[in-house]
Amino acid sequence: MKALNFYSTVYHGFLVCRDKTCTIRLGDKTGKYSEGDVVLVTYGERFKKRKKVFTAVIDRVTVKTIGELTDRDLQGESPDMHTPQDALDFLSRIYDRQLHLDDTVTVVHFSEITE
């Protein structure tokens, strides 16, 4: 089973409260994630223990530029994100490099699977 893992401490609260419904990843990740995939949503650092938060299904995978991000994309990533510029600033910090509005990202929308 595939995983959507989140490293940043910023994400933990949003995941636990179920406020996070998508992730924006740098580059084209369509080879990695597809609509209908069932994934584990996890939290933790690379090469360390990770905690399963919930199981989800991927609803939609779209490739676009940071400048093309919609309100739905932004709100699903973080309730605090309101503009593509907010996303640009945030992603530049997460990826630890300067990004631009014309950089390609993949938006992965997901929904929790409940038992």
Protein Blocks (a to p, Z undefined) as FASTA:
>chain_A
ZZdddfblklmmmmmnopagbdcdedjfklmpcghiacdddeddehiacddfbdcddfbd
cdddfklpcfklmmmmomkbcbfklmmmmmmmmnopacdfkbccdddddddddZZ
